[in-house]
Structure formats: structure tokens, C-alpha cells
């Protein structure tokens, strides 16, 4: 929907875009936090700002495109970093992550 500007379910053309999908923080009644694209535990690499959250690497943020006619929703992740960084994370966590390259025959 983000590129086609048309809902694949109902062909609708109006969307509400949530640029950073957020959820309530576990220990708070009034604080929210963004949903990360990837959350990995016990990693040695730090994010772009050099920070981890309680021993977790948090990479990317989720954006939602919601069709105003039927409610169909697509999620997109931004801020993952370059392809080399993602490849390193996949190598560190092959049980959780994989890269699918549909460009090769």
C-alpha cells in the first residue's frame, strides 16, 4: 500500500499512517514505547547510538499503513541499518533470523 497507494484487499485509496507503532511499557500505566523491527537478547553489537535496553539490541521501528475503508493493515520496518549490519545479526542468530534473496534464480 505504501508504494501502490491502493489497498490489495478492497482497492481503497485512503489510509491512515502510523509512523511509529507504539505499545504500553510493561511497568507503566502512562508510558508507551515503539515496537522495534528486531529485538535480540545477549548480543555484543550495539545499536547506532551505542545503546542496548536491558541487554537487548533494539533495531528499527515499525510503521503501519491502515486502509480507511476495510481496515487492512500493512507493517513496514525502517531504520534497520545497512545490509552488512543485518547480515551480521542474521549470522549471530540463525535460529531467529534469515535473509530471503528473491533476486537470484
C-alpha positions in Angstrom: 0.0 0.0 0.0 2.9 2.3 0.8 4.1 2.2 -2.8 1.0 1.2 -4.8 -1.3 3.7 -2.9 -4.0 1.1 -3.2 -5.3 -1.5 -0.7 -4.8 -5.1 -2.0 -8.0 -6.2 -0.3 -10.6 -3.7 -1.2 -8.8 -1.3 -3.7 -9.3 1.5 -1.3 -7.3 4.7 -1.7 -7.4 6.3 1.7 -5.1 5.3 4.5 -4.1 6.4 8.0 -0.4 6.1 8.5 1.0 5.5 12.0 4.7 6.4 11.6 5.7 4.7 14.8 3.5 1.9 16.2 3.7 2.0 20.0 2.7 -0.2 22.9 2.3 0.4 26.6 5.5 0.0 28.6 5.3 -3.1 30.8 5.9 -1.4 34.2 4.0 1.9 33.5 0.4 2.9 33.1 1.1 6.0 31.1 4.3 5.5 29.1 4.5 3.9 25.6 7.4 2.6 23.6 7.9 2.0 19.9 7.7 -1.5 18.6 11.1 -2.4 17.2 11.7 -4.2 13.9 14.1 -6.6 15.6 14.7 -7.3 19.3 17.6 -9.6 20.1 18.9 -10.7 23.5 22.5 -11.2 24.6 24.2 -9.6 21.6 27.6 -7.9 21.6 26.7 -5.4 19.0 25.0 -2.1 20.0 22.6 0.0 18.0 23.5 3.1 16.0 23.5 5.2 19.2 25.6 2.6 21.1 22.7 1.6 23.4 21.0 -1.6 24.4 17.9 -1.9 26.5 18.4 -4.3 29.4 20.8 -6.4 27.4 18.6 -6.4 24.3 19.6 -4.9 21.0 16.7 -3.0 19.5 16.9 -2.4 15.8 14.4 -0.5 13.6 10.9 0.8 14.1 7.5 -0.4 12.8 5.3 1.8 10.7 1.6 0.8 9.9 -0.5 1.7 6.9 -4.2 1.1 7.6 -6.9 1.2 4.9 -9.6 3.5 6.0 -12.3 1.5 4.0 -11.7 -2.1 5.2 -9.0 -1.8 8.0 -6.5 -4.0 6.2 -3.1 -3.1 7.7 0.5 -3.5 6.4 3.5 -3.0 8.6 6.9 -1.7 7.4 10.2 -1.5 9.2 12.6 1.4 8.9 15.9 2.1 10.5 17.4 -1.4 10.2 20.8 -0.1 9.1 22.9 -1.3 6.2 22.8 -4.7 4.6 26.1 -5.7 6.2 24.8 -5.0 9.7 21.7 -7.0 9.1 23.8 -9.9 7.7 25.9 -9.9 10.9 22.8 -10.1 13.1 21.5 -13.0 11.0 24.8 -14.8 11.4 24.7 -14.3 15.1 21.1 -15.5 15.4 20.4 -18.0 12.6 17.6 -19.7 14.7 15.7 -16.4 14.7 16.6 -14.5 11.6 17.1 -15.3 7.9 17.5 -13.3 4.7 15.5 -14.3 1.7 17.0 -13.1 -1.5 14.5 -13.4 -4.3 16.8 -11.7 -6.9 18.8 -14.8 -7.5 17.4 -17.6 -9.8 
